[in-house]
Amino acid sequence: MAINVVPMDSYLRGVVPLEIGTRTAAEFAAVQVQAIAARTYSYTRLTTSRAFDMYATVQDQVYGGVDAEKAQTDSAIVTTRDMVIAYAGKPINAYYSSTCGGSTAGATEVWNDRPDEPYLKPVSDRIPGTDRFYCDPSPRFSWTQTWDRPALRAVMEKYLSTYTSAPKSGLGRITGITEQGRTASDRIRALVVTTDNGSYTLRGNDTRFVLRNAQGSILNSTYFRHTTTSDGGEISSLTVTGRGYGHGIGMCQWGAIGRARAGQDFRTILETYYQGAKVGRIAG
């Protein structure tokens, strides 16, 4: 196991460029937002229960070391030195994702095993007075994915048993896929998959890990609606039309970029996405 031991802001220099990308001067506030969110997320993950604090992948935050460092993101880290987002005097679980698709989500809307947090509530990304959204420049703001009968059967047979009580083999024909409620931010609460041998409920974010594409990539988000066609009582195609990319909880990265373009500063952006939390300096 290789462990890189670095000071906090040196670590952030290898994270922020990979999380927010290269931005224009007009979008610099979004880079500062990313620096503060990543710093806050990192402080809440410091631990003595294992030999390291953070994974270098999307399991925590993508970290590229010295090779990833950029002058623009270095500047954002310096100009926000020691700044974190806090609620009730403590750094928050500063979750963020690429594209909310029009509204962020509460934690319990998406994850089955996370507590609800007062600062992680649905926040609209609509631009006031318009039908547009701050994050709609994202290439994954809206999308469509379709499975034909063989492709649908393949993903269900491969992944459904991991997230439900479905059998590992002998699933049978897929005869129905129905929506079971929507969340406060209009995401899928659950999907019920009906087969010859039973019905199985996929909850929240689990739907993304079953409805994969041919390359094995998970579904973009839970912010979707679906249609099916049937032939002889069996589903012959499934089409999912959705918005957004990622879990949608907390700060929307493309939304932050859109808000920076609109002239909002980093403090305004962060305190909008994390309702009730405040930007301040970490104690000590």
Secondary structure, DSSP 8 states (H G I E B T S, - for coil): -------HHHHHHTTHHHHH----GGGHHHHHHHHHHHHHHHHTT--SSSS-S--SSTTS----GGGG--HHHHHHHHHTTTEEEEETTEE----EESB-TTB-B-HHHH-SSS---TT----B-B-TTSS-BTTTTSTTSEEEEEEEHHHHHHHHHHHHHHHSS--SS----EEEEEE--B-TTS-B-EEEEEETTEEEEEETTHHHHHS--TT----S-S-EEEEEEEETTEEEEEEEEEE-BS--BSEEHHHHHHHHHTT--HHHHHHHHSTT-EEEE---
